[in-house]
Amino acid sequence: MARPNPAELLMSEPETPPSMPPEELREKSASYENSSTLSRGETLFREIFRGGQGVHAIWRLAIYIILGFFTAYFAFWIGASFFKEPVRGVAVLWQEMYGQAALVMAAFVPALVMARLEERRVDEYGLPRRHAFGKMFWVGAAWGLAAISVLMIGLRGLHAFYFGHPVLHGGRVLRFAVFWAVYFVLVGLFEEFLLRGYTLYTVSQGIGFWPAAVLLSCAFGAIHFRNPGESWIGLAAAAGIGIFFCLTLRRTGDLWFAVGFHAFWDWGQTFLYSVPDSGTMEPGHLMRPSFAGPDWLSGGSVGPEGSVLCFVVIAGLCVVFGRRYREVKYGARRV
């Protein structure tokens, strides 16, 4: 048997690591602290802008609203150089068109910024670009025009409304028809995206889709309070149709149906049937109609949205639409 080498039986002394100079030690410590601070900052940023619930959603919504305010302020400041006061004649209409375009910008530009901050696609907020003015927009437009027509025919059947006679003729009919169509598409884009686009997407992450839908539909009704000639029935009807728009978002997956419906419901009131729209009467309307009977039935100064019959139409829309479109396609996901 071979004898072991005595040198191999000796325990070797552990090697002492070389000491680090104090300067290098301080630099390493500072580097670690900076990376730790950066990590905490990145984490906080992601929690605020990618977090889905509670206060995080409130912060994101507050930033969106502030950005929207400054965007609108800047757009109207630019517009003031185009429309010198006092504005008269046809310039009033073009000033209104510019104002709606500015409001659309104020709703969409902040959403582009928020999409970058939240690391999302802006299409997630309810108006995907690939569906822009596609099939569902025109289906919604047809529903909106049909719905306001049913309401006006119902009022006529109850002797609360009379269609009257045309007051526009020739090329003026087409010019005003196109003008108001473009104008109300802008109205639909602004109001739908502001309340049921980014805002609904964000608020629903905190409290759920339908609680957010009810809350923002009430806000939609309250917005109309400043309209001249508005009534409590009209405000409630605006909130009710806001619920219907939320249903269309839930079942179609985006807001293009609602934009089309909204635009041509308003176009039917203002231009085609020439009645007040939420208490506002615009020039350049096609007909000269008249109302009769009590305001709660005819709508009075509010227009058909101030009639109790409007609630019947809204309820019918919800039932028919709910049966036609059964699949739930939209819901703000919690992240």
SETOR-289013 format. One line per field, with one value per residue (C-alpha): residue number from 0; chain; x, y, z negated. Coordinates in Angstrom, 3 decimals. Layout:
N
i NUM|...
ch A|...
c1 X|...
c2 Y|...
c3 Z|...
***
This chain:
335
i 0|1|2|3|4|5|6|7|8|9|10|11|12|13|14|15|16|17|18|19|20|21|22|23|24|25|26|27|28|29|30|31|32|33|34|35|36|37|38|39|40|41|42|43|44|45|46|47|48|49|50|51|52|53|54|55|56|57|58|59|60|61|62|63|64|65|66|67|68|69|70|71|72|73|74|75|76|77|78|79|80|81|82|83|84|85|86|87|88|89|90|91|92|93|94|95|96|97|98|99|100|101|102|103|104|105|106|107|108|109|110|111|112|113|114|115|116|117|118|119|120|121|122|123|124|125|126|127|128|129|130|131|132|133|134|135|136|137|138|139|140|141|142|143|144|145|146|147|148|149|150|151|152|153|154|155|156|157|158|159|160|161|162|163|164|165|166|167|168|169|170|171|172|173|174|175|176|177|178|179|180|181|182|183|184|185|186|187|188|189|190|191|192|193|194|195|196|197|198|199|200|201|202|203|204|205|206|207|208|209|210|211|212|213|214|215|216|217|218|219|220|221|222|223|224|225|226|227|228|229|230|231|232|233|234|235|236|237|238|239|240|241|242|243|244|245|246|247|248|249|250|251|252|253|254|255|256|257|258|259|260|261|262|263|264|265|266|267|268|269|270|271|272|273|274|275|276|277|278|279|280|281|282|283|284|285|286|287|288|289|290|291|292|293|294|295|296|297|298|299|300|301|302|303|304|305|306|307|308|309|310|311|312|313|314|315|316|317|318|319|320|321|322|323|324|325|326|327|328|329|330|331|332|333|334
ch A|A|A|A|A|A|A|A|A|A|A|A|A|A|A|A|A|A|A|A|A|A|A|A|A|A|A|A|A|A|A|A|A|A|A|A|A|A|A|A|A|A|A|A|A|A|A|A|A|A|A|A|A|A|A|A|A|A|A|A|A|A|A|A|A|A|A|A|A|A|A|A|A|A|A|A|A|A|A|A|A|A|A|A|A|A|A|A|A|A|A|A|A|A|A|A|A|A|A|A|A|A|A|A|A|A|A|A|A|A|A|A|A|A|A|A|A|A|A|A|A|A|A|A|A|A|A|A|A|A|A|A|A|A|A|A|A|A|A|A|A|A|A|A|A|A|A|A|A|A|A|A|A|A|A|A|A|A|A|A|A|A|A|A|A|A|A|A|A|A|A|A|A|A|A|A|A|A|A|A|A|A|A|A|A|A|A|A|A|A|A|A|A|A|A|A|A|A|A|A|A|A|A|A|A|A|A|A|A|A|A|A|A|A|A|A|A|A|A|A|A|A|A|A|A|A|A|A|A|A|A|A|A|A|A|A|A|A|A|A|A|A|A|A|A|A|A|A|A|A|A|A|A|A|A|A|A|A|A|A|A|A|A|A|A|A|A|A|A|A|A|A|A|A|A|A|A|A|A|A|A|A|A|A|A|A|A|A|A|A|A|A|A|A|A|A|A|A|A|A|A|A|A|A|A|A|A|A|A|A|A|A|A|A|A|A|A|A|A|A|A|A|A|A|A|A|A|A|A|A|A|A|A|A|A
c1 0.000|1.431|2.204|0.538|2.673|2.844|2.579|-0.859|-2.107|-1.379|-4.325|-3.721|-4.217|-7.250|-6.295|-7.114|-8.771|-6.850|-8.053|-9.973|-8.733|-11.150|-11.748|-12.904|-15.072|-16.880|-17.412|-18.861|-21.175|-22.369|-22.961|-25.078|-27.139|-27.765|-28.880|-31.154|-32.678|-33.189|-34.849|-37.246|-37.996|-38.693|-40.894|-42.916|-43.310|-44.577|-46.919|-48.513|-48.781|-49.208|-51.050|-54.728|-56.556|-57.496|-55.303|-53.132|-56.102|-57.031|-53.526|-53.522|-56.954|-55.879|-52.831|-55.019|-57.475|-54.711|-53.051|-56.435|-57.055|-53.740|-54.211|-57.648|-56.335|-53.537|-55.878|-58.408|-55.590|-54.473|-58.085|-58.535|-56.207|-58.506|-61.814|-61.569|-64.364|-67.127|-67.765|-70.819|-72.670|-71.340|-68.087|-70.007|-70.587|-66.946|-65.938|-68.157|-66.555|-63.079|-64.120|-65.244|-62.035|-60.072|-62.021|-61.334|-57.634|-57.901|-59.345|-56.967|-53.548|-53.335|-54.340|-51.328|-49.096|-50.715|-50.336|-46.582|-46.412|-48.547|-46.724|-49.970|-51.307|-53.666|-56.095|-56.790|-58.738|-61.784|-61.213|-58.905|-57.585|-58.056|-61.846|-62.013|-65.194|-65.634|-68.679|-69.660|-69.517|-72.049|-74.190|-74.257|-75.117|-78.083|-79.275|-78.945|-80.922|-83.558|-83.863|-84.393|-86.884|-88.864|-88.917|-90.106|-92.753|-93.940|-94.272|-96.159|-98.524|-99.217|-99.888|-96.941|-94.871|-95.515|-92.888|-93.678|-92.202|-88.714|-86.966|-83.770|-83.693|-81.251|-77.560|-77.973|-79.612|-76.530|-74.059|-75.722|-76.316|-72.593|-71.550|-73.658|-72.668|-68.967|-69.663|-71.568|-68.993|-66.533|-69.020|-69.379|-65.623|-65.019|-67.798|-67.462|-63.688|-63.589|-66.124|-66.162|-62.672|-59.625|-61.667|-63.891|-60.895|-59.013|-61.877|-63.141|-59.743|-60.335|-64.033|-65.167|-66.831|-70.492|-69.958|-67.659|-70.213|-72.984|-70.744|-69.567|-73.053|-74.288|-71.398|-72.442|-75.917|-74.548|-72.390|-75.579|-76.745|-75.019|-77.038|-79.683|-83.217|-82.177|-84.451|-84.118|-85.859|-83.351|-80.422|-81.768|-82.300|-78.689|-77.499|-79.729|-78.396|-74.900|-75.671|-76.748|-73.459|-71.577|-73.573|-72.591|-68.942|-69.236|-70.830|-69.030|-65.575|-64.997|-66.674|-67.130|-70.782|-71.418|-69.654|-71.775|-74.992|-74.202|-73.301|-76.405|-78.815|-77.670|-77.631|-81.223|-82.329|-80.431|-80.602|-83.149|-85.996|-84.732|-85.539|-83.534|-80.728|-80.365|-81.746|-79.574|-81.077|-78.653|-79.059|-78.995|-81.747|-83.876|-87.432|-89.642|-91.440|-93.664|-94.457|-97.718|-98.882|-97.133|-93.361|-92.986|-94.439|-93.171|-89.825|-90.413|-87.284|-85.067|-86.254|-87.258|-84.632|-86.770|-89.792|-90.683|-91.080|-87.287|-86.938|-89.134|-86.905|-83.727|-85.119|-86.143|-82.664|-81.037|-83.308|-82.991|-79.247|-78.669|-80.437|-78.695|-75.196|-74.911|-71.165|-69.158|-66.111|-64.801|-63.716|-60.844|-58.407|-56.855|-53.050
c2 0.000|3.340|5.730|9.142|12.161|14.101|17.388|16.409|15.871|19.447|21.886|24.889|28.327|30.192|32.951|36.440|38.503|41.570|44.660|47.244|50.788|53.135|55.213|52.190|51.004|54.366|54.410|50.892|51.810|54.966|52.995|50.481|53.212|54.970|51.744|51.008|54.497|54.182|50.824|52.281|55.210|52.919|50.751|53.758|55.000|51.625|51.324|54.695|54.358|50.596|50.007|49.392|50.222|52.935|55.983|55.062|55.380|58.713|60.079|59.040|60.552|63.802|64.046|63.363|66.117|68.646|67.905|68.225|71.607|73.030|71.521|73.134|76.452|76.478|75.474|78.215|80.734|79.916|80.115|83.604|84.920|83.510|84.756|88.364|89.621|90.371|87.295|87.621|85.794|82.570|83.048|82.066|78.602|78.167|79.319|76.583|74.031|75.129|74.951|71.341|70.418|71.999|69.962|66.752|67.636|68.274|64.795|62.870|64.527|63.823|60.212|59.868|61.119|58.803|55.838|56.434|56.807|53.728|51.701|50.912|51.331|54.295|51.947|50.298|53.387|52.606|54.018|51.621|53.301|50.209|50.506|54.256|55.179|51.529|49.278|49.809|53.583|53.494|50.888|53.213|56.161|54.236|53.297|56.894|58.325|55.595|56.152|59.915|59.320|56.878|59.466|62.264|60.064|59.029|62.663|63.395|60.504|61.996|65.423|66.918|67.671|68.770|68.485|71.816|72.722|73.121|76.464|75.524|74.976|74.129|73.836|75.232|71.959|69.925|72.472|72.646|68.881|68.225|70.994|69.667|66.062|66.936|69.079|66.360|63.703|65.941|66.245|62.454|61.903|64.444|63.452|59.704|59.601|62.071|60.200|56.669|56.429|57.104|58.151|55.059|52.814|54.297|54.660|51.132|49.768|51.185|50.424|48.081|48.673|49.191|51.337|53.522|53.539|54.752|57.382|58.799|58.650|60.815|63.169|63.146|64.236|66.922|68.393|69.364|71.439|74.510|74.297|77.038|75.738|72.418|70.648|67.880|65.451|66.318|65.802|62.414|61.440|62.400|60.192|57.376|57.505|57.575|54.176|52.945|54.135|52.219|49.114|49.502|49.791|46.668|44.591|45.827|46.183|49.845|53.249|53.536|52.442|55.010|57.781|57.105|56.891|60.042|62.046|61.207|61.327|64.947|65.556|64.317|66.711|69.801|69.598|67.053|67.620|71.094|70.871|71.947|69.556|69.428|72.953|74.347|75.564|76.017|77.977|76.321|73.796|72.176|72.486|74.841|72.517|73.248|71.666|71.365|70.106|70.070|70.331|66.939|65.338|67.564|68.361|72.099|74.229|71.159|69.453|65.784|64.742|66.583|64.380|61.401|59.481|59.676|57.234|54.733|54.996|54.591|51.533|50.034|50.683|48.881|45.837|45.547|46.193|43.794|41.004|41.783|41.985|39.420|38.850|40.952|42.180|45.039|45.347|47.391|44.794|45.190|45.301
c3 0.000|0.979|-1.821|-1.604|-1.027|-4.317|-2.425|-1.190|-4.763|-5.812|-5.862|-3.683|-5.143|-3.756|-1.423|-2.613|0.108|1.073|-0.742|1.312|1.177|-0.679|2.485|4.501|1.608|1.463|5.246|5.173|2.294|4.100|7.287|5.410|3.728|7.073|8.741|5.782|5.965|9.733|9.233|6.672|8.988|11.905|9.704|8.513|12.093|13.249|10.275|11.059|14.818|15.139|11.865|12.395|9.187|6.752|6.389|9.372|11.725|10.116|10.667|14.319|14.875|13.204|15.474|18.534|17.564|16.867|20.208|21.910|20.302|21.517|24.985|25.291|23.963|26.527|29.388|28.531|28.134|31.678|32.882|31.465|34.178|36.890|35.477|34.446|32.220|32.907|35.071|37.315|40.079|41.502|39.550|36.411|37.855|38.815|35.349|33.900|36.219|35.153|31.509|31.861|33.671|30.813|28.265|30.211|30.100|26.342|25.822|28.094|27.688|23.924|24.602|26.912|24.109|21.568|23.897|23.952|20.177|19.574|22.227|24.019|27.511|27.812|29.602|26.238|25.128|27.244|30.734|32.632|35.752|37.910|37.407|38.037|39.954|40.877|40.821|37.164|37.511|40.351|38.596|35.585|37.839|39.262|35.765|34.577|37.491|37.150|33.389|33.628|36.454|34.296|31.503|33.802|35.431|31.963|30.920|34.118|33.400|29.974|31.593|29.689|32.803|36.398|39.119|40.775|44.154|45.680|45.345|47.227|50.970|53.764|53.044|49.537|48.490|49.404|48.005|44.616|44.541|45.037|42.663|39.800|40.535|40.165|37.116|35.293|36.145|34.285|31.414|31.316|31.352|28.580|26.188|26.688|26.329|23.442|21.301|22.662|24.121|21.968|18.934|18.827|19.509|16.546|14.051|14.725|13.749|10.303|9.691|12.486|15.842|14.954|11.826|13.952|16.775|14.453|12.868|16.199|17.729|14.862|15.611|19.278|18.248|15.907|18.693|20.528|17.547|18.983|22.220|22.545|22.241|20.652|18.121|15.551|17.903|20.597|18.216|17.168|20.807|21.629|18.766|20.004|23.537|22.017|20.457|23.890|25.397|22.683|23.593|27.247|26.206|24.066|26.806|29.943|28.415|29.309|29.579|33.332|33.193|30.445|32.389|35.474|33.444|31.476|34.584|36.590|33.673|33.236|37.006|37.231|34.501|35.600|39.391|40.606|38.133|37.169|33.464|30.403|29.461|25.663|25.502|28.307|31.562|34.447|37.715|41.122|40.396|43.078|41.716|39.726|37.305|34.308|30.936|29.061|25.693|22.316|22.147|20.408|23.547|26.360|24.770|24.962|25.213|24.655|27.815|28.122|25.529|22.961|23.657|21.465|24.717|25.090|22.158|23.975|27.044|24.963|23.181|26.520|27.917|24.975|25.357|29.137|29.147|26.246|28.146|31.407|29.904|27.107|26.783|24.342|26.256|24.139|20.546|19.165|17.914|14.483|14.623
***
